[in-house]
Amino acid sequence: MLRISHATQAYAWGSPTAIHELLGVHDPGVVAEAWLGAHSSAPSLTLEGGVALHDLIAADSVDSLGEDVVARFGASLPYLLKVIAAERPLSLQVHPHIARAGEGFDAEEAAGVPIEAPHRNYRDRNHKPELVFALTSFEALCGFRAPRRAAELLATLDAPLAKELHGILTARPTSAGIREAFTQLLEPATRPSPDEVHEIAAACRSRLETGSPSPRADRTVVTLDEAYPGDPGVVTSLLLNPVSLQPGEALFVPAGGVHAYLQGVGIEVMASSDNVLRAGLTPKHVDVPELLRNVDYVAAPPIRIAPETFHGATRVFYAPVDDFELSVTDIDDDAVHLLPGRGPRVLLCLEGRMTLSASSTDDVLTLDRGEAAFVPARDGGLAVRGAGRLVQADVP
């Protein structure tokens, strides 16, 4: 077992206090994410020796990952664990499927686009399905509404753009209509002007005062227009499912699923990738054509993951992918509790003090709030005792 650092990311939408208080981070200013993993963009370091986690794994991948994980994923940790703190809405985005990620990465490599270039879309060849576990109330947009429901929201908005989008969705109340409306809002040749976006926001604000069929949808439009004035992504929110998570609830976002996180603090676990395709609601690089090539337009409700309980103290969230699973252990009895999971694990102590013991090596490691560890496959099963909360990412 090895103590590891978290690599912080200072994106504009982050919080000046949330991750600092949660993890005891001393970085000045805004911190949006803290990464725990082996992605080359921002790998964790071992606290003893300062070795990057991806280098440590590469030195003995079977010992670190186990034969099964190496056979399935190669000599790299297949997931990335993050703490995310969104104080303001972040980008309207999609993560690519794995085949398109490979094609896009190879094309940008052949074109000589530097891996760190701000306009680069593909920083690796991997897909990026992800699961978010809410630590506070957490608001998001995820996937498309049923076309008829989106048409209902647009029907009573007094704005020409709303009437145009309503006409598209009532004429084609299918995924084809959603595709046409979404594409029209984002493509450079057809996207609305800032004034047209403001008209939609003003209409939503007016409807909130007179009786809205969906106050949450209208408030989201108003909030987004205040954060990103005139951005067409503001209007796309009317086509998307709203999601409210309470602390302890989890949401899964598949590759190809359009989404935007609006507010909240949570734990994310995802396939180890930094591939994000953006279409708006961001000061970062936007590539609308590439995002549109990767979107799944089928309307479906958000995928909420219900946990299974392991030995009474641990909730395990099984995502419908092979790359990762997440478990959350809450104990206060100072008894020994077995942890689920196997292979390479990353653990983070969110509250209290937790002492880990490994079955195969007899190693013991104590984590205080904010501290994290990488547990290689060679250490075998884990047990924990103490009082607090521990999150763990591992491979199914």
Secondary structure by P-SEA (a helix, b strand, c coil): cbbbbbbbbbcccccccccccccccccccccccccccccccbbbbcccccccaaaaaaacccccccaaaaaccccccccccbbbbbcccccccccccaaaaaaaaaaaaaaccccccccccccccbbbbbbbbbccccccccccccaaaaaaaacccccaaaaaaaaaaaacccaaaaaaaaaaaccccccccaaaaaaaaaaaaaaaacccccaaaaaaaaaaaaaccccccccccccbbbbbbcccbbbbbcccbbbbbcbbbbbbbcccccbbbbcccccccccaaaaaacccccccccbbbbbbbccccbbbbbcccccbbbbbbbbccccbbbbbbccbbbbbbcccbbbbbbccccbbbbbcccbbbbbcccccbbbbbcbbbbbbbbcc
